[in-house]
Amino acid sequence: EDTQALIPFKTEDEIAQAFREEFDALYVLIEAWVLMYAHTVNDDPSFDQELSHNEDLWPFLLGCTYTNFSDAHEHVILLLRNPATRPFLMMRIMIQCLYVSMWKATAFGAINSKYLEKLTVMEEQLKVKGELFGSKFLCFK
């Protein structure tokens, strides 16, 4: 008799729902963390200067707000300096970091190479769609 015991999902809708629930849980976890721990503002006057001279972090932070980096500089500093907005910027940064480093087609290549090709095509399509709408997403660079 053929068994389906090791197949966790029977349809693509079930898989999509499971992913939705997992992502929702992750977003709730991130939101709870930033609301608890990311509200403290660094009042050190040299903080802005040190941050903007960090060659790896600063462009990433700017890209989380605007595609035009000249507009983003003041906005990032303003959001970081305001205790009411800082947690939400931190949440945006954390989610962007997940997209950049973890949720890429190449991350799934080691699991199953046949999906890597499909995911890579989808990633390119999303990149093109983002450029058509005038946005460039760091996660597709």
NORDA-V634175 format. One record per helix or strand of 3 or more residues. SS is the DSSP state (H for helix, E for strand). FROM is the first residue (numbers start at 0). LEN is the number of residues. If there is no record, write none. Layout:
# NORDA-V634175
[[SS,FROM,LEN] [SS,FROM,LEN]]
This chain:
# NORDA-V634175
[[H,11,26] [H,46,6] [H,56,7] [H,68,13] [H,82,19] [H,104,5] [H,112,20] [H,137,3]]
